[in-house]
Amino acid sequence: MSTESEVEPEIDATTGSQPETVANDLGAAIADMPEYERFVETKAAVERNPEAQQKVQEFERLRDQFVQARQTGEATQDDLETLQNAQQELHEVPEMAEFLQAQDELDARLERLNQEITADLDIDFGDRIGGCCND
């Protein structure tokens, strides 16, 4: 015999009364947003572009070297400028520029959604992502 506290509440998919159902619907709605669709398309274009991929790899290599040099106190201004130049060259690839713009537009739209979600709550979920003990 089960007690009332052990019974799982039924989720009414037609009313979306449970937060999980609403969250699932929100995820599907986000996937259908033009900003998200453009983000996915431009990301795929960057991944298909050999020039962009070469510049991504070069930038990541230089960034890793710079981080290591900074940790050991050996990073120079020239190292930083080399890294910044590599990033600029990467951002000048047309597919990458379009991807970065699409990413910015998606981020802005998701931030507006976050504000709507948290408007009546005492917590900002966007600020809590990635941390366990924020004060």
C-alpha positions as CSV (number, residue, x, y, z in Angstrom):
1,M,0.0,0.0,0.0
2,S,1.5,3.4,-1.0
3,T,0.9,6.7,0.8
4,E,0.0,9.8,-1.0
5,S,3.5,11.2,-0.7
6,E,4.9,8.3,-2.7
7,V,2.5,8.8,-5.7
8,E,4.0,10.6,-8.6
9,P,1.9,13.5,-9.9
10,E,0.4,13.0,-13.3
11,I,1.7,15.3,-16.0
12,D,-1.1,16.7,-18.1
13,A,0.6,17.2,-21.5
14,T,-2.4,19.2,-22.8
15,T,-2.2,21.9,-20.2
16,G,1.6,21.8,-19.6
17,S,1.0,22.3,-15.9
18,Q,4.2,20.6,-14.8
19,P,7.5,22.6,-15.1
20,E,9.1,19.6,-16.9
21,T,6.5,19.7,-19.6
22,V,6.8,23.5,-20.0
23,A,10.6,23.1,-20.1
24,N,10.4,20.5,-22.8
25,D,8.0,22.7,-24.8
26,L,10.4,25.6,-24.3
27,G,13.4,23.6,-25.6
28,A,11.4,22.6,-28.7
29,A,10.3,26.2,-29.2
30,I,14.0,27.4,-28.9
31,A,15.1,24.8,-31.4
32,D,12.5,26.3,-33.8
33,M,13.6,29.9,-33.4
34,P,15.1,31.5,-36.5
35,E,18.1,32.6,-34.3
36,Y,18.8,29.1,-33.3
37,E,18.4,27.7,-36.8
38,R,20.8,30.4,-38.2
39,F,23.2,29.6,-35.4
40,V,23.2,25.8,-36.4
41,E,23.5,26.6,-40.1
42,T,26.4,29.1,-39.6
43,K,28.2,26.7,-37.3
44,A,28.0,23.9,-39.9
45,A,29.3,26.3,-42.5
46,V,32.4,27.1,-40.4
47,E,32.9,23.3,-39.8
48,R,32.8,22.7,-43.6
49,N,35.3,25.5,-44.4
50,P,38.9,24.3,-44.5
51,E,40.3,27.8,-44.2
52,A,38.2,28.5,-41.1
53,Q,39.2,25.2,-39.6
54,Q,42.9,25.8,-40.2
55,K,42.5,29.3,-38.6
56,V,40.6,27.8,-35.6
57,Q,43.3,25.2,-35.0
58,E,46.1,27.9,-35.3
59,F,44.2,30.2,-32.9
60,E,43.7,27.4,-30.4
61,R,47.4,26.4,-30.6
62,L,48.5,30.0,-30.0
63,R,46.0,30.4,-27.2
64,D,47.2,27.3,-25.4
65,Q,50.8,28.5,-25.8
66,F,49.9,31.9,-24.4
67,V,48.0,30.4,-21.4
68,Q,51.0,28.2,-20.5
69,A,53.4,31.2,-20.9
70,R,51.2,33.4,-18.7
71,Q,51.0,30.7,-16.0
72,T,54.7,30.5,-15.9
73,G,55.2,34.3,-16.1
74,E,56.8,34.1,-19.5
75,A,54.1,35.7,-21.6
76,T,55.1,38.8,-23.5
77,Q,53.2,41.6,-25.1
78,D,54.4,40.1,-28.5
79,D,52.7,36.8,-27.5
80,L,49.5,38.6,-26.7
81,E,49.6,40.6,-30.0
82,T,50.3,37.4,-32.0
83,L,47.3,35.8,-30.3
84,Q,45.1,38.8,-31.0
85,N,46.2,38.9,-34.7
86,A,45.3,35.2,-35.1
87,Q,41.9,35.8,-33.6
88,Q,41.3,38.8,-35.9
89,E,42.3,36.7,-38.9
90,L,39.9,34.0,-37.8
91,H,37.1,36.5,-37.3
92,E,37.7,37.9,-40.8
93,V,36.8,34.6,-42.5
94,P,33.3,35.3,-43.8
95,E,31.7,32.1,-42.5
96,M,33.2,32.7,-39.0
97,A,32.0,36.3,-39.1
98,E,28.5,35.1,-39.9
99,F,28.7,32.5,-37.2
100,L,29.8,35.0,-34.6
101,Q,26.9,37.3,-35.5
102,A,24.4,34.5,-35.3
103,Q,25.9,33.5,-31.9
104,D,25.5,37.0,-30.6
105,E,21.8,37.2,-31.9
106,L,21.0,33.8,-30.3
107,D,22.7,34.9,-27.0
108,A,20.7,38.1,-27.0
109,R,17.4,36.2,-27.6
110,L,18.2,33.6,-24.9
111,E,19.0,36.4,-22.4
112,R,15.6,38.0,-23.1
113,L,14.0,34.6,-22.5
114,N,15.9,34.2,-19.3
115,Q,14.6,37.6,-18.1
116,E,11.0,36.5,-18.9
117,I,11.5,33.2,-17.1
118,T,13.0,34.7,-14.0
119,A,10.8,37.9,-13.9
120,D,8.6,36.5,-11.1
121,L,11.3,34.5,-9.3
122,D,13.9,35.3,-6.7
123,I,16.7,33.6,-8.8
124,D,18.4,34.2,-12.1
125,F,18.9,30.8,-13.7
126,G,21.3,32.2,-16.3
127,D,23.6,33.5,-13.6
128,R,23.5,30.2,-11.7
129,I,24.6,28.0,-14.6
130,G,28.1,26.7,-14.2
131,G,28.4,27.5,-10.5
132,C,27.5,25.5,-7.4
133,C,27.8,28.0,-4.6
134,N,26.9,31.5,-5.8
135,D,26.1,34.0,-3.0
